[in-house]
Amino acid sequence: MSDLPFTLDQLRILRAIAAEGSFKRAADSLYVSQPAVSLQVQNLERQLDVPLFDRGGRRAQLTEAGHLLLSYGEKILSLCQETCRAIEDLQNLQGGTLIIGASQTTGTYLLPKMIGMFRQKYPDVAVQLHVHSTRRTAWSVVNGQVDLAIIGGEIPGELADSLEILPYAEDELALILPVSHPFAKQETIQKEDLYKLQFIALDSQSTIRKVIDQVLTRCDLDTRRFKVEMELNSIEAIKNAVQSGLGAAFVSTSAIAKELQMGVLNCTTIEGVVVKRTLWLILNPNRYRSKAAEAFSQEILPQFANPGWSPQLLKTPHRDSIRDTVVVNGFDVDETSPATLDDDV
């Protein structure tokens, strides 16, 4: 093959079809016509002399050759994006893009504050915040789609060797009560008082719920005796339910600052019990780190980190060589790492 048998546009189309599951939805996502997409795929298959899709089912299924091409295509497109961003860096933060990943709680309550501070200093840098599950966010960092991320869930074991994972901050989970509850008048309640409360909780499989149960169990509390009256799948829904007098709940202190200031929720201390979890900073040490990412790491991250945390802990990325990283195709992301609340909120 003297010339490449594919173009970047054809790789983008292949990736879109794999992600969307159909030629029509891929065409819509790319703002082109379906016949144009079909023609590009036909040309690509003719140039490669191999079928890329099984066309018998309702969903566009990749053949083995299609999966192989998509895997390499993801790397090629990722490196193209990385190249463009490296060139943009020559403008010395007079432009460019910073892409940050986050799990649900950090993306909703922590990162907006950090991004606001960064934008005040560097208004010409475009900032994107991608909020997904911990699993999907970790994949995005590995694949170079995200510069850095702050997450609260468990990182998939198969990705650990491809990531730089640093403890970043402690997230305290506070007990909140309706302001009308009798316990709200007390500065401190006893551990045994928890058995008297009606709880509103996240799903039993969520990371925060598991952390709470583990900490309370270590404090000699039997969480099986707790009266869980309602399970909801968002922190905002839980806060509103508590505010309406439906029960008590454990939520991140970062999520209730406004409600405490307004006096619509009560935060109660439990004698001898502090519920915390670790928030993690994750990066890919083998990817180019833009000047925008460096500035964010050096100037913004330390302001919200644990005492003593320093950006000097970050490894210097390998700028002089490009190394392979784990790539996940469109089907794998959607099927193995959905953006749900079950592994972190």
C-alpha positions in Angstrom: 0.0 0.0 0.0 1.8 3.1 -1.3 -1.0 5.4 -0.1 -3.1 5.2 3.0 -6.4 3.4 2.2 -8.4 5.6 4.5 -8.9 9.2 5.4 -9.4 10.9 8.7 -13.0 11.7 7.8 -13.6 8.0 7.1 -12.2 7.1 10.6 -14.5 9.7 12.2 -17.4 8.2 10.4 -16.4 4.7 11.5 -16.1 5.8 15.1 -19.5 7.6 14.9 -21.3 4.5 13.6 -19.7 2.3 16.3 -20.8 4.8 19.0 -24.3 5.4 17.7 -25.1 1.9 16.5 -26.6 2.9 13.2 -25.7 4.7 10.0 -28.6 7.2 10.3 -27.7 8.3 13.9 -24.1 8.6 13.0 -25.0 10.8 10.0 -27.1 13.0 12.3 -24.3 13.3 14.8 -21.9 14.4 12.1 -24.4 16.7 10.4 -24.2 14.9 7.1 -26.6 12.8 5.0 -27.0 9.1 5.5 -26.2 8.4 1.8 -22.9 10.3 2.3 -22.0 8.1 5.3 -22.9 4.9 3.4 -20.8 6.0 0.4 -17.8 6.7 2.6 -18.1 3.2 4.3 -18.5 1.5 0.9 -15.4 3.3 -0.4 -13.4 2.4 2.7 -14.4 -1.3 2.5 -13.4 -1.3 -1.2 -10.1 0.4 -0.5 -9.3 -2.1 2.3 -10.9 -5.0 0.4 -12.6 -6.3 3.6 -16.1 -5.9 5.1 -16.2 -3.7 8.2 -19.9 -4.2 9.2 -22.3 -7.1 9.5 -25.4 -5.8 7.9 -27.8 -8.5 8.8 -29.1 -7.1 12.2 -30.9 -4.0 13.2 -27.8 -2.5 14.8 -24.6 -1.8 12.9 -22.2 -4.5 14.2 -18.5 -4.2 13.5 -16.7 -7.2 12.0 -13.4 -8.4 13.4 -11.7 -6.2 10.8 -13.9 -3.3 11.8 -13.0 -3.6 15.4 -9.3 -3.7 14.5 -9.6 -0.6 12.3 -11.6 1.3 15.0 -9.0 0.5 17.6 -6.2 2.0 15.6 -8.5 4.7 14.3 -9.1 5.9 17.9 -5.4 6.2 18.4 -4.9 8.1 15.2 -7.7 10.6 15.9 -6.6 11.0 19.5 -3.0 11.8 18.3 -4.4 14.3 15.7 -6.3 16.1 18.5 -3.2 16.1 20.7 -1.1 17.5 17.9 -3.6 20.4 17.3 -3.6 21.2 21.0 0.2 21.2 21.2 0.3 23.6 18.3 -2.3 25.8 20.0 0.0 25.9 23.0 2.4 28.0 21.0 0.1 30.9 21.6 1.1 30.7 25.3 -2.4 30.5 26.9 -3.9 33.1 24.5 -6.2 30.3 23.3 -6.4 26.5 23.4 -8.6 24.1 25.3 -8.6 22.5 28.7 -10.6 19.4 29.1 -11.4 18.2 32.7 -13.2 15.1 33.7 -15.2 14.5 36.9 -17.5 12.0 38.5 -21.0 13.2 39.5 -20.4 14.9 42.9 -17.1 16.5 42.0 -18.4 17.6 38.7 -21.5 19.2 40.2 -20.1 20.9 43.3 -16.3 21.1 43.2 -15.1 21.6 39.6 -17.3 24.6 38.7 -15.6 26.6 41.5 -12.2 25.6 40.2 -13.0 26.3 36.6 -14.4 29.7 37.5 -11.1 30.7 39.2 -9.1 29.4 36.2 -11.3 31.3 33.7 -10.8 34.5 35.6 -7.0 34.2 35.2 -7.1 32.8 31.6 -10.3 34.0 29.9 -9.0 33.0 26.4 -8.7 29.3 27.2 -11.8 27.3 26.4 -12.7 24.9 29.2 -14.8 21.7 28.8 -16.1 19.8 31.8 -17.1 16.1 31.1 -19.1 14.6 33.9 -19.6 10.9 33.8 -19.2 7.8 36.0 -15.8 7.1 37.5 -15.2 4.2 35.1 -16.0 6.2 31.9 -14.0 9.2 33.1 -11.0 7.0 33.8 -11.2 5.5 30.3 -11.3 9.1 28.9 -8.1 10.0 30.7 -6.4 6.9 29.4 -7.5 7.6 25.9 -6.3 11.2 26.0 -9.8 12.6 25.6 -9.5 14.4 29.0 -6.4 16.2 30.4 -7.1 15.4 34.0 -9.9 14.3 36.3 -11.1 14.4 39.9 -13.2 11.4 40.8 -14.6 9.8 44.0 -15.3 6.2 42.9 -13.2 3.1 42.4 -10.9 3.2 39.4 -11.1 0.0 37.3 -8.2 -2.3 38.0 -7.3 -2.8 34.4 -6.6 0.9 34.0 -4.4 1.5 37.1 -1.1 0.8 35.3 -2.0 3.4 32.6 -2.8 6.2 35.0 -1.2 8.4 37.5 -3.5 8.2 40.6 -3.0 10.7 43.5 -5.0 11.2 46.6 -6.2 14.8 46.3 -8.7 15.8 48.9 -11.0 14.4 51.7 -14.7 14.6 51.1 -16.7 14.6 54.3 -20.2 13.2 54.3 -22.4 15.0 56.7 -25.7 13.9 58.3 -28.4 16.4 57.3 -31.9 16.7 58.9 -35.0 18.8 58.3 -34.8 22.0 60.3 -38.0 21.0 62.1 -36.6 17.6 63.3 -36.2 17.4 67.1 -32.5 16.3 66.7 -31.8 19.6 64.7 -31.9 21.5 68.0 -29.0 19.4 69.4 -25.4 20.2 68.5 -24.5 16.5 68.8 -26.4 13.3 68.7 -25.3 9.8 69.8 -24.5 6.9 67.5 -27.5 5.0 68.8 -29.8 7.9 67.7 -29.2 6.9 64.1 -31.5 3.9 64.6 -34.4 6.3 65.4 -34.1 8.2 62.1 -35.8 7.5 58.8 -33.2 7.7 56.0 -33.3 8.8 52.4 -30.4 7.1 50.7 -28.7 6.5 47.4 -28.9 3.1 45.7 -27.2 0.4 47.8 -24.6 -0.2 45.0 -23.4 3.4 44.9 -19.9 4.2 46.0 -21.0 6.8 48.6 -23.5 4.4 50.1 -20.8 1.7 50.5 -18.4 4.2 52.0 -21.0 5.3 54.6 -21.9 1.7 55.5 -18.2 0.8 55.9 -17.4 3.7 58.2 -20.5 3.2 60.3 -19.8 -0.5 60.6 -16.3 0.3 61.9 -17.9 2.6 64.5 -19.9 -0.5 65.8 -23.1 0.5 64.1 -25.3 -2.1 62.4 -26.5 -0.4 59.2 -28.9 -3.2 58.5 -31.0 -1.8 61.4 -31.3 1.6 59.6 -34.8 2.5 58.4 -34.3 3.4 54.8 -37.6 4.8 53.7 -36.6 5.9 50.2 -33.8 5.4 47.7 -33.1 8.2 45.2 -30.5 8.4 42.4 -29.3 12.0 42.8 -28.0 14.2 45.5 -30.3 17.1 44.6 -33.3 14.9 44.9 -32.1 13.7 48.3 -31.5 17.3 49.6 -35.0 18.3 48.5 -36.6 15.3 50.2 -34.8 16.1 53.4 -35.7 19.7 53.2 -39.4 18.6 52.7 -39.2 16.7 56.0 -39.2 13.2 54.5 -36.2 12.0 56.5 -32.4 12.3 57.1 -29.5 11.6 54.8 -25.7 11.5 54.4 -24.4 13.9 51.7 -21.2 15.5 50.8 -20.5 18.8 52.7 -19.6 20.4 49.4 -23.2 19.8 48.2 -25.0 21.6 51.1 -23.1 24.9 51.6 -25.8 27.0 50.0 -28.6 25.2 51.9 -26.8 25.6 55.2 -26.3 29.3 54.5 -30.0 29.7 53.7 -31.0 27.8 56.8 -33.2 25.3 55.0 -31.2 22.2 56.1 -29.6 21.2 59.4 -26.2 19.6 59.6 -25.8 17.4 62.7 -22.6 16.1 64.3 -22.6 12.4 65.5 -20.4 11.9 68.6 -17.4 9.7 67.7 -18.3 9.3 64.0 -16.7 11.1 61.0 -17.6 9.8 57.6 -15.1 10.7 54.9 -13.9 9.4 51.5 -10.9 10.2 49.4 -11.2 12.1 46.1 -8.6 11.1 43.5 -6.7 13.1 40.9 -6.0 11.0 37.8 -3.8 11.9 34.8 -2.2 10.0 32.0 1.6 10.3 32.5 2.3 9.3 28.9 0.3 12.0 27.2 1.3 15.5 26.2 0.2 17.9 29.0 -0.9 21.3 27.6 0.1 24.6 29.0 -3.5 25.1 30.1 -3.4 21.8 32.0 -0.1 22.7 33.6 -1.4 26.1 34.7 -4.5 24.5 36.1 -2.4 21.9 38.0 0.0 24.5 39.4 -2.3 27.4 40.2 -5.8 25.9 40.9 -5.5 22.4 42.2 -3.4 23.3 45.3 -6.2 25.6 46.5 -8.7 22.8 47.0 -6.4 19.9 47.9 -5.4 18.3 51.2 -3.0 20.3 53.4 0.6 19.6 52.1 -0.5 18.6 48.7 1.8 19.9 46.0 1.7 20.0 42.2 5.3 18.8 42.4 3.8 15.3 43.1 2.7 15.1 39.5 5.0 13.2 37.2 6.5 15.0 34.2 4.7 13.7 31.1 6.8 12.1 28.4 6.8 14.8 25.8 9.6 13.5 23.6 8.0 10.1 22.8 4.5 8.9 22.0 3.6 5.6 23.7 0.6 3.4 23.2 -2.2 3.7 25.6 -5.3 1.6 26.2 -8.0 2.3 23.7 -11.7 1.4 24.1 -14.0 1.4 21.1 -17.5 3.0 21.0 -19.2 -0.3 21.9 -17.0 -0.9 24.9 -17.5 2.5 26.4 -21.3 2.2 26.1 -21.5 -1.4 27.3 -18.9 -1.7 30.0 -18.7 1.8 31.4 -22.0 3.6 31.2 -22.4 7.0 32.7 -24.6 5.9 35.5 -24.6 6.7 39.2 -23.9 3.2 40.3 -20.2 3.5 40.8 -20.0 7.1 42.0 -22.1 10.1 42.6 
